[in-house]
């Protein structure tokens, strides 16, 4: 248990992502998981920062309604390239198309987070951005990576935490954990600054 981050209400992660669960474990704060039933489609073409915050709030709301005394955390991550949002690929062919597009170029990964405590009528939404540059990928490399199955559940069609990532991620500027799916530093500071009264040892 984290001695400087102990919450008095229960913490619920409204996500089915195993990567977010693993990252949240790093904070050493007890939590449980309840997958949100929220619809993740958006009307129109909102800018990526607005899109991820909207979806994070939408995911958190029904879980918070079910558990008003809990602090609910939800997140949404997208990859943005040349003004377009790249979500999870629809199929292997789509994953290959995404990777060809990202090969040798820079893109930005946005993660929106929402923390909701219904009992005190508080919703805090944040967004974190990390710039990533991929090296040039050959067709053989793209095909082999897609054949591994790893891209299929990841925004942009790749995972920076994958074993093969050092072979094609050339540079990142920003929070590495944000690219994985949960910006831990932002989460930690938001909990202490915005929900300090819910800590058993409030920040000084």
N, C-alpha and C positions, 0 to 999 in steps of 0.2 A: 504494500500500500504506500502511495506517495505521501510522505509526512507533511508536505506543504500544499497539498491539493486534495483535501478530504471534503466531499460534499455531504450535506445533511439530507437532501432529498435523493431518491434513487435516480440514477442516470440511465436513460434508455437510448440506444442507438437505433434509429429508424432506417436501417440499411441491411441488405442481404449480402453486401460485398465482403468477402473474406479478407480482402486487403485492408478495408477500413477497420474491421474488427481487430486485425493484427496490429494496426497502427495505434488504435485506441488503447490496446493492452499496454503499450509502451508508457502511457501516462500513469499506469498503476492505480487507476481509479476504478472501483467496481462498477460494472454496468451489465445490462442485459440487452438483448436484441429483440425488437419487434419490427418486422418488415412492414413498411408503409404500403397501403393499397392505392396510393395516389396515382392518378393518370400523369404520365410524364411527357405528354405531347403539349406543344405550345403553338398557339395561333400566331400567324405572322412570322416575322423574322427579327426577333429581338437581338440586340447586341449581346455577345457572349457573357459579359459580366452581369447584365440584367437577367439573362436566361438562367444562369446557374443559381442566382439568388432566388429567383421566382420558384424554381423547381425545388430548391432546398426547403423553402418555407412551405410549399405545397406538400412535400413529403412529411414534414414534421407535424403539420396541423392535425391530421386524423389520429395520430398516435398520442399527441398531447391531449386531445379531446377525451380519449379513452383513459388517460392517466394524468389528470390535471395537477396532481401534487408532484409529479416527476419532472425532471429536467430532460427535455427531449432534444437529441442532436440528430440532424439530418444533413446530408451533403449531396452535391451533384458536381460532376467533373466533365468538362468538354475540352476538345482540342480545337483551336481556331487557326486557320491557315488561309491567308489572302482574303480575309473577310468572311469565309465560310466556316460553319460549325461542323466538325467531324465527330459524330457520336460513335457508338459501337458498330462494327460492321454487320451487315445483314447476313452475309455468307462469306465463304473463303474468297470468292472472286472479288467481292467488295473490299475485303481486307487487302488483297493484292493491289487493287486500285488506289486505296488510301496510302499504302506504303510507297508506291511509285510516286505519288504526289508529294509525299513528305521527304522522299529521298534527296539528300544533298541540300535541304532548305531549312529555314528557321520557322518555327511555329510557336504559339503560346498556349499553355495549358491553364485553364481557369477552373478553380474549385470554389463553389459557393457553399457556405455553411449557414445553417439556421439553428439557433438555440432557443427553445421555447419553454417557458415556465408559466403554464396557464393560471396557476394559483395566484401569481402576482401580476398577471396580465403583461408579461414581458416576452417580446420576440426580438432577438438580435440577429441580423443577417449580415454576413461579411463575404468578401470575395478576395481571393489570393490569385496572383498571376505569376507564372514561371515561364521564361523563354527557354526553348529547347532547340538545339541544332542537331539534325541527324547527318551522318556522313552519307556519301553516295552508296546506294545499295544495288548490287547486281540482281538480275532476274533470278539467278540460282539462289541467292541469299533470301530474297523475298519469298520465293516458293518454299524453301526449306522452313523458314520461320512460320509461314502460314500453315504449312503441313503439321507443325507441332501442335496446333490448336490454340496456342497462347493468345493470339490477337483477338479471338472472337468475343471476349467479354470485356474489352478495354476500349475506352474512347480513343479514337485515332488509329486503332488497330495495332497498338504496341504497348508493351509494359516496360517501364524504365527499370523495374525491379527484377525483370527476367534475367536468367543466367547469361543469355546471349546479348543483353543490352550493352555491355561495355564494347561490343564489337561494332555497334552502329550509332550509339549516342555520342556525338562529338563534343557537345558542350551544353551546360545548363546555366542559367542565370536566375537565381531565386531559390525557393524552398523545394528541395528534392521530394520531401514527403507530400507536397502539394501535387506533384505529378503522379505519385502513387495513388492519391485520392483523398488525403486528409492533411491539411497544413497544421502540423502539431504545434508549432510555435504560436501561430495565430489563435488556435483553439485554447492553448494554455493562458495566453494573455487575456483573451476575451472572458474566460471563466473567472479569472482573478479581478478584472476591472469591472465587468458588467454584472457578475453574479457573486461578488465577494460576500454578500450577506448570507449566501447559501453554503458557504464554507464553514466547517466546524472550527477552523482557525482563520478568521477573516484576515485579509492582507493588511499590513500596517500602512 
